Amino acid sequence: MQINNNFQKNANISMVAQLLWKSPGISRVEIARQLDLYRSTVSNIINTLIDNGVVFEEKEGESMPQGGRKPICLGLNDKFGCVLGIEVQPSGFHAVVLNIVGNVIFSKSGGIPELPFDDALRAILDSLMNEILHLDIPLLGICFALPGIIDSSKGIIIKSDPFHLVNHSCTANLSTRYGVPVFMENDANCLAWLELANNRGENKRNFICLNAEFHYKDSVFGEQTGMGVGLGIALGGSVFSGSKFAAGEFFSVSWREGVEGQTGLSPEIMRTLETDKKSFTAWIVDLFSSLVPVVSVLDPEVVFAHGDIARHASFVNEILDSEVPQFRSLLSRSDCELIFGDGSDLSVASGAAQMFYLQLFTLPVCSDRDPGTMIEWDAVFSLSTRKVAKN
């Protein structure tokens, strides 16, 4: 990709905006120092961000030891724009709207309309758009999270067994309909995006996000009862999708060819995970025994546990201590933490929305990636000045 003025402009704005996102209240002088940029360059970028409503001047900071003018603290404008994140499962959807500083300003959950997949997404979005209009904050983008192998750079659902989809794409049509960029990502990967955002101050860059959700058999798409498991992997501060976008697709050590599902445990055990402690214990042992070689090979700083595992954190810890000591031992040897999430139903949807902001704040990549998937600041500036489409 040829380096041009537009690329350099986006790169500089992203660097400065990311630092403001990570360090609210930072000054122009400190931005220039940390990014090793000329003060005049930083001032020009900040002026652009102020003129477009992204940044505002908060207050004067403390005087410098050498004297001179007091630095002016800067902050992101939480009214600049918002992003809609939606987790879609056969059993229902969870939606959140996050502003640019990461605050949840709207959330809603509901069932999936008994319609074909694309029509169901449009029906969900139509109902949400009417409510987003009343937030009086411009919509910058929509990000879907769903189970399956997803090419997030092109918005293609390569394969989603729960929804019975293969090589399916609908993001372009949805983008045209609602007038904003639309993205799709694997649900577990969205948790990796969430943790990258949540830990931006601590700079955790290498970790595994473990997502597990119990699903009942569904009348719309026919999903089987059991626990769905996925891994979101962050390496070097980026979400790792793999060569075929299948990184994190999980099968336990007990799984065998021809066995339906992700594990070799009996259908009876899988059906009773929510009601029988012995079944849940057997599943936890199978899951974390399978994670031992994964953690050993990837050498993460943290394993984040979300979903039903987080909701049963105390019991899971007891099982690990008594039944899977090898996992505990490996964490100790590897200096790796096991951190449980809050078990919120909105975590995946929040991660989907954070994906948009993280991509916006990340330096454009010098590669042959489809330029249509890149988020450019001029486009975001334009979106921030218009209202949400009603249809």
Residue pairs with C-beta under 8 A, 6 or more apart in sequence:
1 7
1 366
1 367
1 368
3 366
6 376
7 364
9 377
10 364
10 376
10 377
11 363
11 364
12 37
12 41
12 45
13 45
13 48
13 49
13 377
14 360
14 361
14 362
14 363
14 364
14 377
15 35
15 37
15 363
16 31
16 35
16 42
16 45
16 46
16 49
17 49
17 54
17 55
17 76
17 360
17 361
18 361
18 362
19 26
19 31
19 34
19 35
20 26
20 31
20 55
20 74
20 75
20 76
21 76
21 100
21 101
21 200
21 357
21 361
22 200
22 201
23 30
23 201
24 75
24 76
24 101
25 58
25 61
25 73
25 74
25 75
26 73
26 74
27 61
27 71
27 72
27 73
27 74
28 39
28 42
28 43
28 46
28 71
28 72
28 74
29 39
29 64
29 71
30 71
31 37
31 42
31 46
31 74
32 38
32 39
32 41
32 42
35 42
46 55
46 74
49 55
50 56
50 57
52 381
52 384
53 77
53 79
53 80
53 384
54 76
54 77
54 80
54 100
54 381
54 384
55 74
55 75
55 76
55 77
56 74
56 75
56 77
57 72
57 73
57 74
58 72
58 73
58 74
58 75
59 72
59 73
60 70
60 71
60 72
60 73
61 70
61 71
61 72
61 73
62 70
62 71
63 70
64 70
64 71
76 100
76 101
77 100
78 99
78 100
78 101
78 103
79 99
79 137
80 99
80 100
80 137
80 138
80 384
81 99
81 100
81 137
81 138
81 139
81 140
81 380
81 383
81 384
82 97
82 98
82 99
82 100
82 105
82 132
82 135
82 137
82 138
82 139
82 140
83 97
83 98
83 139
83 140
83 141
83 142
83 143
83 353
83 356
83 357
84 95
84 96
84 97
84 128
84 132
84 139
84 141
84 142
84 143
84 353
85 95
85 96
85 97
85 98
85 142
85 143
85 145
85 190
85 349
85 350
85 351
85 352
85 353
85 354
85 355
85 356
86 93
86 94
86 95
86 124
86 125
86 128
86 142
86 143
86 144
86 145
86 349
86 352
87 93
87 94
87 95
87 144
87 145
87 146
87 187
87 190
87 348
87 349
87 352
88 112
88 121
88 124
88 144
88 145
88 146
89 112
89 146
89 147
89 162
89 187
89 213
89 215
89 223
90 112
90 162
90 163
90 215
90 218
90 220
90 221
90 222
90 223
91 112
91 215
91 216
91 218
91 223
92 109
92 110
92 111
92 112
93 109
93 110
93 111
93 112
93 124
94 107
94 108
94 109
94 345
94 346
94 348
94 349
95 106
95 107
95 108
95 109
95 124
95 128
95 349
96 104
96 106
96 107
96 346
96 349
96 350
96 353
97 104
97 105
97 106
97 107
97 132
97 135
97 353
98 104
98 105
98 350
98 353
98 354
98 357
99 105
99 137
100 357
102 197
102 354
102 357
104 346
104 350
105 135
105 137
106 131
106 132
106 135
107 346
107 349
108 128
108 131
109 345
110 124
110 127
112 120
112 124
112 218
112 220
112 221
113 119
113 120
113 123
113 124
114 120
114 219
114 220
115 123
117 163
117 165
117 168
117 170
118 170
118 173
120 220
121 144
121 170
121 174
122 174
122 177
125 142
125 174
125 177
125 178
126 391
129 178
129 388
129 389
129 390
129 391
130 390
132 139
132 388
133 387
133 388
133 390
138 383
138 384
138 385
138 386
138 387
138 388
139 178
139 180
139 383
139 388
140 180
140 181
140 356
140 380
140 383
140 384
141 180
141 181
141 182
141 183
141 356
141 375
141 383
142 174
142 178
142 180
142 181
142 182
142 183
143 182
143 183
143 184
143 185
143 190
143 352
143 353
143 355
143 356
144 182
144 183
144 184
144 185
144 352
145 184
145 185
145 186
145 187
145 189
145 190
145 348
145 349
145 351
145 352
146 157
146 160
146 162
146 163
146 184
146 186
146 187
147 160
147 161
147 162
147 163
147 186
147 187
147 228
147 230
148 157
148 158
148 159
148 160
148 161
148 162
148 163
148 165
148 186
149 157
149 158
149 159
149 160
149 186
149 244
149 245
149 246
149 249
150 156
150 157
150 158
150 160
150 184
150 185
150 186
150 189
150 245
151 158
151 245
152 183
152 184
152 185
152 186
152 189
152 241
152 245
152 355
153 369
153 370
153 373
154 169
154 370
154 373
155 169
155 170
155 171
155 172
155 182
155 183
155 184
155 373
156 167
156 168
156 169
156 184
157 163
157 165
157 166
157 167
157 168
157 169
157 184
158 166
158 167
158 244
158 245
159 165
159 166
159 167
160 168
162 215
162 221
162 223
162 228
163 221
164 221
164 222
171 182
171 183
171 184
172 182
174 182
175 181
175 182
177 389
177 391
178 388
178 389
179 386
179 388
179 389
180 383
180 388
180 389
181 356
181 375
181 379
183 352
183 355
183 356
185 193
185 352
185 355
186 230
186 232
186 241
186 245
186 248
187 211
187 230
187 348
188 209
188 210
188 211
188 230
188 231
188 232
188 248
189 232
189 239
189 241
189 248
189 351
190 232
190 348
190 349
190 351
190 352
190 354
190 355
191 209
191 211
191 232
191 304
191 306
191 341
191 347
191 348
191 351
192 207
192 209
192 232
192 233
192 234
192 239
192 351
193 232
193 239
193 351
193 352
193 354
193 355
193 358
194 209
194 347
194 348
194 350
194 351
194 354
195 204
195 207
195 209
195 232
195 234
195 302
195 304
195 351
196 204
196 205
196 234
196 237
196 239
196 354
196 358
197 351
197 354
197 357
197 358
204 234
204 301
204 302
205 234
205 235
205 236
205 237
205 301
206 234
206 235
206 236
206 298
206 299
206 300
206 301
207 233
207 234
207 300
207 301
207 302
207 303
207 304
208 231
208 232
208 233
208 234
208 291
208 294
208 295
208 298
208 300
208 302
208 303
208 304
209 231
209 232
209 233
209 234
209 304
209 306
210 229
210 231
210 291
210 303
210 304
210 305
210 306
210 309
211 229
211 230
211 231
211 232
211 306
211 307
211 348
212 227
212 228
212 229
212 287
212 305
212 306
212 307
212 308
212 309
213 227
213 228
213 307
213 308
214 226
214 227
214 228
214 273
214 274
214 308
215 223
215 224
215 225
215 226
215 227
215 228
216 223
216 225
217 223
217 224
217 225
224 260
224 261
225 270
225 271
226 261
226 267
226 270
226 271
226 273
227 270
227 273
227 283
227 308
228 262
229 250
229 262
229 287
230 248
230 249
230 250
231 247
231 248
231 249
231 250
231 294
232 239
232 248
233 239
233 240
233 247
233 248
233 298
234 240
235 298
239 355
240 247
241 247
242 248
250 262
250 290
251 262
251 263
251 290
252 262
252 263
252 264
252 265
252 286
252 287
252 289
252 290
253 286
253 289
253 290
254 263
254 264
254 265
254 286
254 290
255 261
255 262
255 263
255 264
256 264
261 270
263 270
263 283
263 286
263 287
264 286
265 282
265 283
265 286
268 279
269 276
269 279
269 282
269 283
270 279
270 283
272 279
273 279
273 280
273 283
274 280
277 315
280 312
280 315
281 319
281 323
284 309
284 316
284 319
284 320
284 323
284 324
285 319
285 323
285 324
288 320
288 324
288 327
289 324
289 326
289 327
291 303
291 327
292 326
292 327
292 330
295 303
295 327
295 330
295 331
295 334
295 336
296 330
296 334
299 334
299 336
300 334
300 336
301 336
301 337
302 336
302 337
302 338
302 339
303 331
303 336
303 337
303 338
303 339
304 339
304 340
304 341
305 313
305 316
305 338
305 339
305 340
305 341
306 341
306 343
306 347
306 348
307 341
307 343
307 347
308 343
309 316
309 340
310 340
310 341
310 342
310 343
311 343
313 340
313 343
316 340
320 327
320 328
320 338
321 328
330 336
331 337
331 338
341 347
344 350
356 375
359 374
359 375
360 375
360 377
360 380
364 374
